[in-house]
């Protein structure tokens, strides 16, 4: 009996009356369409014919044409019957049973809510089927990732399409928020150097920040330094590392903070003062709200699942992801540009939904080499980004971490003309230990600003230009044995 009972599923709930009532209201008063057009699409209707009627009405109204039972009839299947009614009779029935046009918005919300409920029911059924009969190429984590991605799309569908509010409603709320945040130090996350904040502004919750740099240009070092700085000031921070292991990231952060050459720490050939500095950092690290999360192959869904879990369990203010090119792109059937934009849109949506700042590291491509061969500059441009300059639309802040020193070093042996090689050597000498923050986009503030900082290669860390170098540690010959 129980087995039979489980197979008998209750009928799905519906809002067919709301769908008919809304269509009737639109056929009577075309202006009612604009009350729902911003969030309701034909795909949200449960019945194909009702969806076709809504789609036809929307197209005609958008073109400035009148939509009524007579004008829309030629665009609907002439031979289709609805019960014992012809199309003409059914359209007349919709008008006769129409809801008052003033109810259009509420009816539209009811329709999209039922659409979401049906999707949730379908997802639950699919999850149960996968969990009971899990394919060999799946595992529980992948199933959860797929489910999380689908849940996000369901949640965003109605909210994003209905996200419009009157200016008079939004403005007071916005003013109250900025007034509140002006005295709330926790609402903004500062960068570890004042020069960076001057060029790009502080990080804000809900923002997606892109940091572009060449391979070997210091993206990871920059990230770890920022995370350690933020965590030291109480901001709960996480490093999502796809490229290096958790231990490699921890050692590099410790080397920066303790002013120990990474090679000496990695080989553990430390003098007495270096050991003391490292022990101090290990003690401080125990209470730091800094998390290092290692990923193998991962997708946007994998990152979303982990981020949501950590926000709920630990609470997070900042996530830095290393780096965009290592994340599997969604929608494999789409063209590359669309897939890249989908990745950045997903990260932006994640930052907004979780109310955290997300920094995505972006590896610069090699287009600068062709520009240099043609007599151009090696300075970063927006088109050098992984995904091209089109990624700009999804980033709230975008800047380059520019270190020309390794680029000149790469170019010198390739140049056969003595005069130009000498010039490259001069440029290389002038650029040693220097780096620049080049602001490509700043949603709040003026873009195009540049700030100079310096790079201490020995400790793989960045510093202010005028900042004094740390005092040298005592040398311990015994540590070198």
C-alpha positions, 0 to 999 in steps of 0.5 A: 500500500505504501509503495502504491501511495508514494507513486500517486502524486498530487496535482500541481497547483495552478493559477489558470484563473489569474492567467485568464484574468490578466489576459482579459484585462490586457485585451480590454485595456492595453496599458495593463500590459506595461504593469507586468511587462517588466517581469512577466514573460510568456514562458511563465504561463502554464498553458501554451495557448495563453502564452501565445496570446500574451506574447502576441499582445505584447508584441503588438502593444510594443509596436504601438498597435491595438491588441484586442480579440479581433486584431490578435486573432489572425496571429493565433492557430485558426483551427485550435479548439479550447474545449468546445470553443473556437479561438474567437469564442475563447478570446471573447470569453477572456474579455467577458471574464477579465479581471479589473486592469488595476489588478494586473500587477498582482495577477502577474506576480501570482503567475510568476510565483506559481512558475517558480513553485513549479520549477522548485517542485521539478528540481526537487523531483530531479534531485530525488531521482539523481540521489536514488540513481546517481550516475557514475560521473556524478557525486553528491557535491556535483548534484548540490552544485547543479541544484544551487545553480538552478535555485539561483536562476529561479530566485533571480528570475522574478526579482531581477525582472521586477526590480524597478521602483519609483525614483521617489521611493528609491532615493530616500532609501539610498540617502539613508543607506549612504548616511548610515554607511558613512559612519560605519567603518565595516561597510567598506573594506580598505586596501592594504596601501593608501595609494590603491584606495586613492586610485580605485576607492575602498571595496564595498559589499555587493561589488565585483572587483577585477584585478588584471595582471600578467602571468608572474606579475604578482596577482597572488602576492597582491591578493594574499597581502590584501587578505592578511591586511583585511583579516587583521582589521577584523574583516572575515576574508577568504582566498579561493585558490584554484592555482596554488595549494592551501599550504603554498598560499599560507607560506607566502602570506607568512613570508610577506608578513614576517619579511622572510624571503619565500625561498628561505622559508620554503627551504626552512633555512631561517636565522634566529630572528626569522624564526622568531618572526614566523612564530609570532605570525603563527600565534597571530594567525590562530585568531585571524578570520582568514580562510584558505580554500583550495579548489581543483577543477571547479565551475561557477556553481562550485564556487557559489556553493562554497561561498554560500556555505561559508557566509552562513557558517563563518560569515564573510566580508571579502572573497578573492578568487585566483583566477578567472581563467581557471574557472570552468565556463558555463553554457558550453554550447554558447560562443566564447564571449557569451560564456565569459560574460555569463561567468562575470555576471554570475560572480556579480550576482553572487556578490550582490546576493551574499552581500560581500565584496568579491575580487576576481583575479584576471590574467592578462593575455599576450596581445601587448607583445604584438603591440610592442612589435608594432611600436606600441606600448606594453602598458595594460589596456582593457582589451588585454583582459581574459574575455576582452574589454567586454567584461567591463560591464559586469565589474564595479571596479577594474584595475591593472596591477602593472609591473613592467620589470619582468616584461622588459626582462622577457623582451631584452633577449628577443631584441636583435637590434642593438639600439633598441635592446639598449633602450629596453635595458634602460627601461628595465633598470628604471622599472626595477622594483616599481609597480603601478595601479592603473584604474580602468573602471570605477563605478563611484569616482573618476576612472583613469587614475594611476598610482605608483607603488613598489614591489619587494621581490625578496618578500614577494610583497608590495609597499608604498613608494616612500615606505622605509625598508624593514630593518635587516635580520641578523644572519645566522650561519648555523641556519644555512648548514 
